[in-house]
Amino acid sequence: MFENRLRKMYKHYSKLARRQDVACYRFYDHDLPEFPFAIENYNGTVHAAEYKRRHGMEDEEHEQWLAACKHVISNVLELPANEIYMKMRQRKAGRQGQYEKFGEEKVERIVPEGGLNFIVNLTDYLDTGLFLDHRITRGMVRDEAKGKRVLNLFCYTGSFSVYAAHAGAASVTSVDLSKTYINWAKRNMQFNKLYNDEKHFFVQEDVMEVIKDLTANTFDIIVCDPPTFSNSKRMEETFDVQRDHVWLLKQLLKACTDGGKIYFSNNYKGFALDRDAIPTPSIKDITAATTPFDFQGRLHRSCFVLEK
């Protein structure tokens, strides 16, 4: 059952990927309840993350089951088993869980996207370092970034920053709490031979603190993809994207120049933007327009562009 479904989906999505010249894409996402994986092709290397659930198997039985699944993936894709990396996808409370390491193997690959190259880590973290569902959004930012001052908040591994720098942005400021991700973002910039220490700034700080202290009318493009939930030292309460997005977007609009744009997205499944409370009439829902072929009907994220 798993093999038949996998074969069908891989054939379908690999064909679409070739047509669009996409080297990294998702081709299976929990299609069968009995096989709850998100499986992605990273230019010939496979990353398969098992969603945590109550499977009722003992540890040894589960290991055998995983090995059998890996064997199926290897057969279908005609890939050696050592090019297939499997992990348990377990969300942890708050954003800090994203930063926790799984192991010490550190298997990295360089993969292409949009004429650029990105470092992905297939073993150590919850995610690989490249969110494939945002490849269209990254392209939209690149199309507008030439000569602009760009701020990338919750920058993760800096893929939006690299796209903006490639476009010839006047400056790119990347902010994240994690030293690991800030260094990773800088490495991505350097690997693409784009890094200029007079134009590209990497800030390791609590993003919520940075947002509170942003200077008015400073940035032409702001990219903000906050967590659904987060703790922040200087906020009296926790951050909740549904509850606090109005406050967040008001702060960002202040920091934005007239005519500037904010790309705002989040992964909260039931998210509803409170348009009436946000002080700009120009808000466009670009969720559908930024959903790639491999995430159609499978994506629980919202994406908006706001113009000041």
N, C-alpha and C positions, 0 to 999 in steps of 0.2 A: 504493500500500500504506500509506504513512504517512498520507496524507489520510483514507483510510477508517477506519483505526484511531483517529486523532485525533478525527474526527467522532463516532464511536461513544462514545469515552471522555468527550469534552466534554459530549455530550448527557446521558450517564448521571450524571456528577458534578455538573454544573451544576444538574440537577434536584434531587439530594440536598442540594446547598448551599442552594438556595432554600427547601426545606422546613425546613431547620435554621437559616435566617437567617444563613448563613455567607458572608462576602464574599470571603474569601481562602482558597484551597484548591488542592491539587495534583490535576491531572486526567490526567497522563500521567507514567509513571516507567519509562523503559527498556522499554516494552512490546514493542518490536521491536528485536532486536539491531542491526539496520542503522541504527537511529535512536536512539542512546543519549542521550536527553535526560530531565531532570526539568523538567516544565513546570507552572507555577503561575499562577493568576489572582489578581491583587491588586486586587480591586474594579474590574476593567475594564482593567487594565494587565497585560501578560503578562511573566513572567520565565522564560526558557528556558535552562537550564544544560546544556551538553554534557559528559557524562562523558568524561574523557580515555581514549583507547584507540589502538591502532595501526591507523589507518584506511588507511594506504598511499597517501594522496593527497598530491600536492604542495601547497604553500601556496595557490597561486592556485586550484587545483582545489577545495581544501577551502573556500576563501572562496565560490566559486560554489555549492558544495553547501549551505553554510550559508544563503546568500541564497535558494536554492530552498526550503529548509526553512522559512525565515521567511515566504516568500510563501505556503506552504501553511497555516501557522498563521494568518496574516492572513486568508486566504480562509475557513477553517473557522470562525473566531471572529467574522468580519466586523468586524475591527479594523484601523485604519490601521497601517502598518508601523512608524511612529514610536512606537507604544504597545507594541511588542514588543522586549524587551531580551534579547540573547543573550550568553552568556559560556561560557568553558571552565571546567568544574569540576575542578580539580586539587588534590587533597589534598597538603599539604606536611608534612614531618616535624615532629612536635611541635605544640603549640598555637599557637606563634608564627605559623605559616603563615596562621592564621585572621585575623591582624591586618594582613597585608600588603595593600596597595592594588593594584588592577588598573589603574586609570586615574585621570584627573583630571576626568572628566565631572561626577560627582556629580548624578545624577538622583534626587531624593527625591519620595516621595508620602506622603500621610497616608491610612492605611487603617483601617477600623473592625473591631473584634473584641470581642465580649462587651459591647457598650455603651460601649466605650472607643475611643480612637484611638491609632495607633502610627505612628511615622516609619519608613518603609522606604527603603533605598537600593538602587536597581536596577542600579547600574553598578560601584561601586568595590571591593566586597569579595567574598569567596567566598560568603557568605550575605547575605541581604537585611536582616537585623536583626530578623526575626520568625520563630521556628521554629514552623511551622504544626502540626507533629505534637504539640505540647504544649498545644494550646488547651483540651483537657478538663482536663489537670492544673492549668492556671492557674485554671480555674473551681473546682476542688476546693480549692485554696489560698484563693481568695477566700471560699468558703463557710465557712471555719474561722478566718479571720484577724481578725475583729472583736475589738478589745481585746487582741490578742496582740502579743508582740514577735517580729518576723520577721527572719530572717537569710537573705539570698539570696547564695549563694557561686557564683563563676564566673557572675556576674549577666548578662554579655553586655549587651544593651541595656535590661535592667531590666523586661521585660514582667511577670514574676512580681511584681516590686516594685510596679508600677502596680496590678495586680489586688489585692494585699494592702492598699495604701493606699486604694483605692476601697472596700474592705470596712470601713475604719475601724480598721486595725491601730494599736495603741498606739505602735509604732515599726517602722520598716523600715530595715535596714542592708544596703546593696548593695556587694558586693566584687568587683573584677575587676582584673587586671593592667594592662589597656589603658586609657590616658587617653581614647582615642577612644570606647570603649564606655561608660566611666563618664559622660562628658559626654553621650553619646547617651541613656543611662538617665535622667539628670537632665532632659534636654529632653523625653523622653516623659512624665515625671512633671509637668513644668511645662505641657506642652501640654494635659494633661487637667485642669489647674487643681487639682492635688492637692498640689503641693509645699509642705511646711512644714519649714523648716530646723531646727525644734526636735524634729521627729519622724522626719525622713527623712535618712539619713546615707549618703554615697557615699564609698567608700574605694578608692583606687587603690593596690593593693599586691599582692604575690605571695600568692595565696590560700593556698598551703601554709604560708607563714609565719604568716598570720592564724589558720589552723586550729590551729597549734601553741600559740598564745598566747590562745586563747579562754578566757574566764572561766567557771567551772563554773556550771551552773544559771541561765543568763542568757536563753536564747531559748525561746519556746513553739513556734515553727515554724521549721524550717531547710529551705531548698531547696538541693540540691546536685546539679549536673549537670556532673561533672568531665570533662575530656578523657580519651580512651583512653590517651594518653601525654603526658607533659610533663616539661620540665626545671624544676628549682626550686633556687635558689641555696643555700638552707639545708639541703636534704636531701642526704645523702651520695650517694644514687643518684637515678636518674630516677624519676618517678612512673609507675606502670603500674596501670591501674584494676583489672585482675584480681588482680595480685599484692598491691596495697596497699589494697584497699577495706576490709579488716578494720580496719587501723590507722586509716584515715580515719573510718569509722563509729564506732569506739570514741571518737575525739576528739570527734565531733559529739554522741554520746550524753552525754558528760560536760558539754558546753555546754548541753544541752537540760534544760528543767525537767521535773519528774516529771509524767507525763501528756502531755508535749510530743511533737511529731511531727517526723520527718525524711522529707522527700520526696527520694529518691535515685534518680537515673537515669543511664544512660550508653549510649553507642552502640557498645560493643564487641560484635561479632556473636556471639561464642561465650561471652558472660559467664555465669559461674555464681557465685551468691551463696553464700558460706561461712556458712550460718546458724548452725552449731554454734559457730563462733568469735566470734559477735557477741553481746554480753552483754545481750540482751533477748529474751523469748519472743514478743513481738508484732511479727512481720514479715509483711507482706502483699504479695504480688506483684500489682500493679495494672497490669501491662503491657497486658493485654487491655482492661481497663476504661478505660484512658486513650488507647487507639488510636482516632483519629478515622476517620470513614467513608472519607476519601480516602487513608488509609494502611493500610487493612486488607490483610494479606498482603504488604505492601511494606516493613514497618518493621523495622529491625534495632536496636532499642533495648530496654533493660529499664527497668522503673520499679517502685519499691518504696516502701511507706510503713512506717516503723518507729516504734513508740510506746515511750517510755521508761516 
